[in-house]
Amino acid sequence: MGPIDGTARHDRVRVPQAVCSVLETYIADAASDRPAAGDHVGPAVLARLAADLGEDGRRSARRALAAWTRSALNGYSGGRRTRGHASASHGAAAVLTGLRYAAELDPSLAPAAVRVRQLVAAVTRRPQWRTEQISWIDYDLMIGPAGLIAALACDPQCRPDDLVPAARHLATLCDSDGLDRLRIGHADPALRWNLGQINTGLAHGVAGVVTALRIAATATGATAELAAPLARACHWLQAESFVDPRGVRTWARAGRDGAPPPATAARRQAWCYGTPGIAWSLWDAASFLGDPETCRFAAAAMRSFCLAFDEDFYLGADEAEPGGALAVCHGAAGVLAIADAFARHAGLSEAAALGDHLEAYLLDRIDEMASWPLSLHHGSGGVLAVLITRQGGDRGWLRLLGLR
């Protein structure tokens, strides 16, 4: 693994072309009988970033945001106030994020953004999340209140009071050293593996709760109220770490409950699970808490992953999932975003080198993304958004991933 070479530098100029191409495909699909593929937020994030890529990018961005707005508002009733309806990936919070970006280019959409913001705020003020026998929807960064905090914090019109109820709920879930309330009591059949366990990851586990508590404490100034549960969750994560056979300081997908570490190294080391996402959440929270020892621990964990990185081992884990090796959730784009954050905010040179390598890896495969859905976590929307941001684009949307 070496620094980005001249060819990859040259390939950077292909990013605007690729972005315009996938946005035009999205626009064409939206205007036809074909469904415009993408989640509630990916097309809007990518289109807003594209608006800063010159005249062609701005033209495609305006048309894509118009198509996204018609689809999002037409398919969203906004009438329900349930635990999952406001989720940050497919619910009201995702629509709010998209409308906020769309309104920057079309101010006439600002009233719609206000209405959806009021709905999301109403959900947070009258929460229906469980504190016993919980499921992912009761806390996580994708479909739960942690994601609501991240999405609302992306909106400059958000009031700190809108974040407080969700933050207090997450703090309640961290009211014991063993984080017993975060043990999964309900799971659908596909997630039965997590039943009875405490998930560790950034997407669906303790790391995501840590990230949301840090965001909320920063946005609301409620340091005194949130610092103790935040520190408690950080200590739990530190205690759950171990060094795997590849020399990586890492975490199992769920708390081990005293069991020995796995005998084999896990191939899933990504944004959602494993060292990159968890190490970042720990470093970011410890930086906020003024805890240099935990900062050093988290940076050392990320360094161990950077030094052991092998794309054939770590990026081949999702060969059965189209684009899995490249996408934000499980693949190179998510690790690139985290490496870039570590390099920028923690000054970690090993992360900077890994970021260069992964940027080249993605640029070399940029043509593969043309037919993917514009999903933020699982499709081309997130991959291209990370590449734009890596090259100097606006970083505000990274809060949706728990990054900055």
C-alpha positions in Angstrom: 0.0 0.0 0.0 1.6 3.3 -1.1 0.7 6.9 -1.8 -1.8 7.8 -4.6 0.0 7.7 -7.9 -0.1 10.1 -10.9 -2.7 8.0 -12.7 -5.1 8.2 -9.7 -4.5 11.9 -9.5 -5.4 12.3 -13.1 -8.5 10.1 -12.5 -9.8 12.6 -10.0 -11.0 14.7 -13.0 -13.4 11.8 -13.8 -15.4 12.3 -10.6 -17.5 15.2 -11.8 -18.2 13.3 -15.0 -19.2 10.2 -13.1 -21.4 12.3 -10.8 -23.2 14.0 -13.6 -23.7 10.6 -15.4 -25.4 8.9 -12.4 -27.5 11.9 -11.7 -28.7 12.1 -15.3 -29.6 8.4 -15.1 -31.5 9.1 -11.9 -33.4 12.0 -13.6 -34.2 9.8 -16.6 -35.5 7.0 -14.4 -37.7 9.4 -12.5 -39.2 10.7 -15.7 -40.1 7.3 -17.0 -42.0 4.3 -15.7 -38.8 3.0 -14.2 -38.5 3.6 -10.4 -35.7 6.1 -9.6 -33.4 4.0 -7.6 -32.1 5.3 -4.3 -32.9 5.8 -0.7 -34.5 8.9 0.7 -31.3 10.8 1.3 -28.5 9.6 -1.1 -29.7 11.4 -4.3 -30.2 14.7 -2.4 -26.7 14.6 -0.7 -25.0 13.8 -4.0 -26.9 16.4 -6.0 -26.1 19.1 -3.5 -22.4 18.3 -3.6 -22.5 18.2 -7.4 -23.8 21.7 -7.4 -20.3 22.9 -6.5 -18.7 21.0 -9.4 -19.0 23.6 -12.1 -21.9 24.5 -14.5 -22.6 20.9 -15.7 -22.7 19.7 -12.1 -25.0 22.5 -11.0 -27.4 21.9 -14.0 -27.6 18.1 -13.2 -27.9 18.9 -9.5 -30.9 21.2 -9.9 -32.8 18.7 -12.1 -31.9 15.7 -9.8 -33.1 17.6 -6.7 -36.3 18.5 -8.5 -36.9 14.8 -9.4 -35.9 13.7 -5.8 -38.3 16.3 -4.3 -41.3 15.0 -6.4 -40.5 11.4 -5.4 -39.8 12.1 -1.7 -42.9 14.3 -1.1 -45.2 12.2 -3.2 -44.3 9.0 -1.4 -44.3 10.4 2.0 -47.5 11.1 3.9 -45.9 12.6 7.0 -48.9 11.7 9.1 -47.6 9.0 11.3 -45.5 9.5 14.5 -44.1 6.1 15.2 -40.7 4.9 16.4 -39.4 4.1 13.0 -41.2 6.5 10.7 -38.7 9.3 11.3 -35.6 7.3 10.6 -32.5 9.0 9.1 -32.1 6.6 6.2 -35.6 6.1 4.8 -37.9 8.2 7.0 -38.8 11.7 7.8 -35.3 12.7 9.0 -34.0 11.6 5.6 -36.6 13.6 3.8 -35.7 16.6 6.0 -32.0 16.3 5.1 -32.8 16.1 1.4 -35.2 19.1 1.6 -32.6 21.1 3.4 -30.2 20.6 0.5 -32.8 21.1 -2.1 -33.9 24.4 -0.6 -30.3 25.7 -0.9 -30.8 25.6 -4.7 -34.5 26.2 -4.8 -35.6 28.5 -1.9 -39.3 27.8 -2.7 -38.8 24.4 -0.9 -38.0 26.0 2.4 -41.6 25.8 3.7 -41.7 22.1 3.0 -38.5 21.6 4.9 -40.0 23.5 7.9 -43.1 21.3 7.9 -41.0 18.1 7.9 -38.6 19.5 10.5 -41.7 20.1 12.7 -42.8 16.5 12.3 -39.4 15.1 13.2 -39.1 17.4 16.2 -42.6 16.2 17.3 -41.4 12.6 17.2 -38.4 13.4 19.3 -40.6 15.4 21.8 -43.0 12.4 22.2 -40.7 9.5 21.9 -42.0 5.9 21.8 -38.7 4.2 22.1 -38.3 1.3 24.5 -35.7 1.2 27.3 -36.2 -2.5 28.1 -36.2 -5.5 25.6 -35.1 -3.1 22.9 -34.4 -3.6 19.2 -32.3 -1.6 16.8 -35.1 0.8 16.1 -35.0 2.0 19.7 -31.5 3.4 19.5 -29.3 3.0 16.4 -27.8 5.4 13.8 -29.6 4.0 10.8 -33.3 3.7 11.9 -33.3 4.8 15.5 -33.0 8.0 17.6 -29.2 8.2 17.2 -29.8 8.8 13.5 -32.4 11.4 14.3 -29.8 13.3 16.3 -27.3 13.1 13.5 -29.8 14.2 10.8 -31.3 17.1 12.8 -27.8 18.3 13.6 -27.1 18.6 9.9 -29.9 21.2 9.7 -28.8 24.7 10.7 -32.4 25.6 11.6 -32.5 22.8 14.2 -33.1 24.0 17.7 -31.0 22.4 20.5 -34.2 21.5 22.4 -35.2 19.3 19.5 -32.2 17.0 20.3 -32.7 16.8 24.0 -35.4 14.1 24.3 -33.6 11.7 22.0 -30.3 12.4 23.7 -31.8 11.7 27.2 -33.3 8.5 25.9 -29.8 7.3 24.7 -28.3 8.4 28.0 -30.9 6.3 29.9 -29.8 3.3 27.8 -26.3 3.9 29.1 -27.2 4.1 32.8 -25.1 1.1 33.9 -21.5 0.1 33.5 -22.5 -3.1 31.7 -24.9 -1.2 29.3 -27.6 -3.8 30.1 -30.4 -1.8 28.6 -28.7 -2.0 25.2 -29.0 -5.8 25.1 -31.3 -6.7 22.2 -34.6 -8.2 23.3 -36.4 -8.0 19.9 -35.1 -8.9 16.5 -36.6 -10.0 13.2 -35.6 -13.4 11.8 -32.7 -12.0 9.7 -31.1 -10.5 12.9 -31.6 -13.3 15.3 -27.8 -13.6 15.7 -28.0 -10.3 17.7 -30.8 -11.4 20.1 -29.7 -11.3 23.7 -26.4 -9.5 22.8 -25.1 -5.9 22.9 -24.2 -4.8 19.4 -20.9 -2.9 19.2 -20.9 -1.3 15.7 -21.3 2.3 14.5 -24.4 1.5 12.4 -26.4 -0.5 14.9 -24.5 -0.6 18.2 -22.8 1.1 21.1 -20.5 3.1 18.8 -23.4 4.7 17.1 -24.9 5.7 20.5 -21.5 7.2 21.5 -21.4 9.2 18.3 -25.0 10.5 18.8 -24.4 11.5 22.4 -21.2 13.4 21.4 -23.2 15.2 18.6 -26.0 16.0 21.0 -23.7 17.2 23.8 -21.9 19.5 21.3 -25.1 20.9 19.8 -27.0 21.4 23.0 -24.2 22.3 25.5 -25.6 19.6 27.8 -22.1 18.4 28.7 -22.8 17.9 32.4 -25.9 15.7 31.7 -24.5 13.6 28.9 -20.8 13.3 29.8 -21.2 10.5 32.3 -23.3 8.1 30.0 -21.0 9.0 27.1 -17.9 8.1 29.2 -19.5 4.9 30.4 -20.2 3.7 26.9 -16.7 4.6 25.8 -15.2 2.5 28.7 -17.5 -0.4 27.8 -16.1 -0.3 24.2 -12.5 -0.2 25.4 -13.1 -3.2 27.7 -14.6 -5.2 24.8 -11.6 -4.7 22.5 -9.0 -7.3 21.7 -6.0 -7.8 19.4 -6.9 -10.3 16.6 -4.5 -12.7 14.8 -3.6 -10.0 12.2 -2.4 -7.7 15.0 -5.5 -5.4 14.7 -7.0 -3.9 17.9 -10.7 -4.6 17.1 -14.1 -5.6 18.3 -16.5 -8.5 17.7 -19.9 -7.6 16.2 -21.4 -7.9 19.7 -20.2 -7.9 23.3 -18.5 -11.1 24.3 -20.0 -11.4 27.8 -16.7 -12.7 29.1 -16.1 -15.2 26.3 -12.6 -15.3 24.8 -11.9 -13.3 21.6 -12.6 -15.1 18.2 -9.7 -17.3 17.1 -9.8 -15.9 13.5 -9.6 -12.4 12.2 -12.9 -10.9 11.0 -13.0 -9.7 7.3 -15.7 -7.2 8.1 -13.7 -4.1 9.1 -15.7 -1.2 7.8 -17.8 1.8 8.7 -20.6 -0.3 10.1 -18.7 -2.9 12.2 -15.1 -3.3 13.4 -12.2 -1.1 14.0 -12.7 1.9 11.6 -16.1 2.9 12.8 -15.7 2.1 16.5 -12.2 3.6 16.8 -13.5 6.8 15.2 -16.5 7.1 17.6 -14.1 6.5 20.6 -11.6 9.1 19.4 -14.2 11.7 18.6 -16.0 11.3 21.9 -12.8 11.2 23.9 -11.6 14.4 22.2 -14.9 16.1 23.2 -14.6 14.7 26.8 -11.0 15.9 27.2 -9.7 12.3 27.7 -6.3 12.0 26.0 -5.7 8.4 27.2 -8.8 7.2 25.3 -7.8 9.3 22.3 -4.4 7.6 22.2 -6.1 4.2 22.6 -8.5 4.9 19.7 -5.8 6.3 17.4 -3.6 3.2 18.2 -6.5 0.9 17.2 -7.0 2.7 13.9 -3.2 2.7 13.3 -3.1 -1.1 13.8 -5.8 -1.5 11.2 -4.1 0.8 8.7 -0.8 -1.1 9.1 -2.5 -4.5 8.6 -4.8 -3.4 5.8 -5.0 -5.8 2.9 -7.7 -5.1 0.3 -7.9 -8.7 -0.8 -8.8 -9.7 2.7 -10.9 -6.8 3.9 -12.6 -5.7 0.7 -13.5 -9.1 -0.6 -15.9 -9.8 2.3 -19.0 -8.8 0.3 -18.4 -10.3 -3.1 -22.0 -11.6 -3.1 -23.4 -8.0 -2.6 -23.1 -5.8 -5.7 -20.8 -2.9 -4.9 -20.3 -4.2 -1.3 -16.5 -3.8 -1.6 -16.9 -0.2 -2.7 -19.9 1.2 -0.7 -20.0 3.2 2.4 -21.6 0.7 4.8 -19.4 -2.4 4.2 -16.7 -1.2 1.8 -13.9 1.1 0.8 -15.8 4.3 0.7 -16.8 4.1 4.4 -13.2 3.2 5.4 -11.9 6.1 3.2 -14.3 8.6 4.9 -13.1 7.4 8.4 -9.4 7.4 7.4 -9.8 10.9 6.0 -11.4 12.0 9.3 -8.6 10.5 11.4 -6.0 12.1 9.2 -7.7 15.5 9.3 -8.7 15.7 12.9 -6.3 13.3 14.7 -3.3 13.9 12.5 -2.8 10.1 12.0 -0.3 9.7 9.2 -1.1 6.0 8.7 -4.7 6.9 8.1 -3.7 9.5 5.6 -1.7 6.9 3.7 -4.6 4.5 3.8 -6.9 7.2 2.6 -4.7 7.8 -0.5 -4.7 4.1 -1.2 -8.5 3.8 -0.9 -9.1 6.9 -3.0 -7.0 5.4 -5.8 -8.8 2.0 -5.3 -12.2 3.7 -5.8 -11.1 5.9 -8.7 -9.9 2.9 -10.5 -13.4 1.4 -10.3 -15.5 4.5 -10.8 -17.1 3.1 -14.0 -18.6 0.2 -12.0 -21.0 2.6 -10.2 -22.9 3.8 -13.2 -25.9 1.4 -12.8 -26.0 1.4 -9.0 -28.8 2.9 -7.0 -28.1 6.3 -5.4 -28.2 5.0 -1.9 -26.0 6.8 0.7 -24.9 3.7 2.5 -25.1 0.9 -0.1 -24.8 2.6 -3.5 -23.1 5.1 -5.7 -24.5 8.1 -3.9 -22.4 7.5 -0.9 -19.3 6.5 -2.8 -19.3 9.5 -5.0 -20.1 11.8 -2.1 -17.1 10.5 -0.2 -14.9 11.1 -3.2 -16.2 14.7 -3.7 -15.6 15.4 0.0 -12.1 13.9 -0.1 -11.3 16.4 -2.9 -12.5 19.4 -0.9 -16.3 19.2 -1.0 -18.6 20.3 1.8 -18.2 18.1 4.9 -21.5 18.9 6.7 -23.3 15.8 5.3 -20.7 13.5 7.0 -22.7 13.9 10.3 -25.2 11.5 8.8 -22.4 8.9 9.1 -21.3 10.0 12.5 -18.2 11.7 11.0 -17.0 15.3 10.5 
